[in-house]
């Protein structure tokens, strides 16, 4: 912005501070106005902020509100803690603090400028010249409303960004909670199956030594056991990854062991909920509202750049005295000629940025509806696969129950029973992974339409 300054100068009258020494020559002092200027400056500086050191910590600062022996946590407790300790939320809160500070800074008026100058003559018969001035940047008032509106919109943008982060963290915490509980349950079951298959393999080896079974049967049992061991190792790795992700989200000290209560069974998002949420999606979803606020902020910055293209104009009123003790008063006017710059570069940048945000908002709005439709279609396919997997698992469980009864009666051999047990284990693992995929997609859908993944109520 080109600055317009109105300057008012007060001149010091030497007749008020002159003294005539014994030599007969008149001496004039300039120290009185200098003292006034220094006192004014000292008063102004007395309101300045003071520096306070803030050293960085040497060790991590972990909260100690959750101990290793804590009672089982419910899903509501986990979500509540995630909202209070998530690193993503902490970062969004810091961004909001910065935006608040910038709004405060943009709302401050510029300080007036106090100036003092003096010239001391190098020849006899002349008096010191001086000038005291007080100036103010009037041009800052021209674009101040646009700057304040831009700062307000920037603060609203960060507030909405924080709200969007909370939406994502809440639903993500729920998904991680259910995921960890499912892994714990499945891991215990696979461990039991592995122990059972290990005993079967040992029995097969003894039967092979007695020549009661063929080598192919013994090798098949050994292979099934090794496959189960590999599945258990993979499950433990996936469980460890999900557990570490949950610990990071909850800001837990490394080594903390959490006990999670059984969560409520997730259920499908009703189609009516999806349709109702899509109707007002652009007016409810925080990331879209944040883009709106960002566009409004940029629009004000573009407006401010247009205001800044006008020439800079300085206006001053002077009152001074030269070394000949002659007092003068005058008016000074200076203006820049916008021949080479004229703030045209900044105008072009702000205009292009506004256009970019306009395009981004339209694309984000289109992507939101497209993503909801895509996830709904994918959920339909995954739901069919999950139901087929559950049906197959139920059929295998019935077959295993019958085979066990037949084995006890001596009608089914151990290799046949072991093969059915292995198939059931593989199907349970596959069904559990399908259920987890369905859960993740449901959580993503709930986040996109702005409802809770727990009870499907609107997020606020």
Order of alpha helices (4+ residues) and beta strands (2+ residues): beta-beta-beta-alpha-alpha-alpha-beta-beta-alpha-alpha-alpha-alpha-alpha-beta-beta-alpha-alpha
